[in-house]
Amino acid sequence: MHSYTNKFNIFMSEDKTEVLLNFYQNTPSLPESGQPLEGNLPAQLIPVASMAMTGKLAENLAQALGELLNK
């Protein structure tokens, strides 16, 4: 299953042995009333996935992403 994400945050332990990645979807929050809205729509942040990994795996992931994006 694939999940769409457009926001994330990263936390690392002080000793850099564990990393936590949280992924979110920032999406418009539509009113239930169905009334048309004017101007900017309010947004809501929906958690999509959370991944804990070793610091080494996070380094490998960063390297793989860097290589892929620099092609």
KESEFI-459847 format. One record per residue (C-alpha): x, z, y. Coordinates in steps of 0.02 Angstrom, whole numbers, plus 50000, padded with zeros to 5 digits. Layout:
BEGIN
XZY ...
//
This chain:
BEGIN
500005000050000 500624995750174 500285006250328 500455000550508 501465011650624 501955009750806 502715026750844 503915038450757 504975053950782 506515060450693 507125078150662 508795083150587 509385099850522 510795108150618 512015104950476 511445086550466 511045087650280 509165084550295 508155072350401 506275071550430 505465055250486 503655055750547 502695039550574 501115037850678 499865024950736 499455025950921 497725018250934 496315017451061 495045031251043 493345023051057 491835033551103 490505035950970 489135032051095 489575013551093 489505013151282 490695000751366 492235008351445 493095003351605 494955004751641 496215011951519 495575017351351 496025034851292 497225034851145 497395045250988 498935048050881 498555046750695 499865052750568 500315038750446 501755045350342 503075058950337 504705057050242 506045070150210 507735063950152 509545068750138 510685065450286 511655052650182 510075043050139 509605042950324 511325035750365 511075022250232 509345018350302 510035017050479 511425005350420 510214994350322 509024993150471 510464989050588 511084975250474 509344968050455 508964968250641 510644960750689 510414945150581 
//
